[in-house]
């Protein structure tokens, strides 16, 4: 598929990778965690290579802003359900969440001015 290319080969034919390739691998791993398909990852990486560092930062910030807006909409959709939970139910719900997820929910609630979730 050509997602990673070795910078060179050693005398014993081992693949040797540059630091830039390691950063590329980290981006691939992150996209895999975000459920991108291999084709989407390849297209994203190809696009990433075509733009300057400033454009990359601008695009990433725009993507993060769009993702944040999506999360805010989802939190707003959940607010009525969360508001109807009894304290014991809310506590039980939060014990089922991963710490990172709970922290994200807490941050979103505070950003939306809704106070702490837990």
Long-range contacts (C-beta under 8 A, 24 or more apart in sequence): 1-38, 1-42, 2-42, 3-28, 3-38, 3-41, 3-42, 3-45, 4-28, 71-104, 71-108, 72-108, 72-111, 72-112, 75-105, 75-108, 75-109, 75-112, 75-114, 76-112, 79-114, 82-117, 90-117, 90-118, 91-118, 94-118
